[in-house]
Amino acid sequence: MSATWYYITSGWLGRSKRVGPVSEAELLQLIEKGTIEPTTLLQSPKTKERWVPMSKVKPAMERWKSLHPESEQAG
């Protein structure tokens, strides 16, 4: 993995804000911190510059699931 990523976060008064660019290593760290969750929208050349939920990005979801094994039982 070696792409530049952007993600959407809630800003002031509930407005969406585009954050980035972040490297893939930084993206994985943000997942570990809980800043990025499965519903967070991500964009990169790997998503063909389209906004997709993190749950559609396999390496990102694998990292999230490794940190949240209880989510496997809930689904």
HELIX and SHEET records of a PDB file:
HELIX    1   1 TRP A   12  GLY A   14  5                                   3    
HELIX    2   2 GLU A   24  LYS A   33  1                                  10    
HELIX    3   3 PRO A   45  THR A   47  5                                   3    
HELIX    4   4 MET A   54  LYS A   56  5                                   3    
HELIX    5   5 LYS A   58  LEU A   67  1                                  10    
HELIX    6   6 GLU A   70  ALA A   74  1                                   5    
SHEET    1   A 4 SER A  16  VAL A  22  0                                        
SHEET    2   A 4 TRP A   5  SER A  10 -1                                        
SHEET    3   A 4 LEU A  41  GLN A  43 -1                                        
SHEET    4   A 4 VAL A  52  PRO A  53 -1                                        
END                                                                             
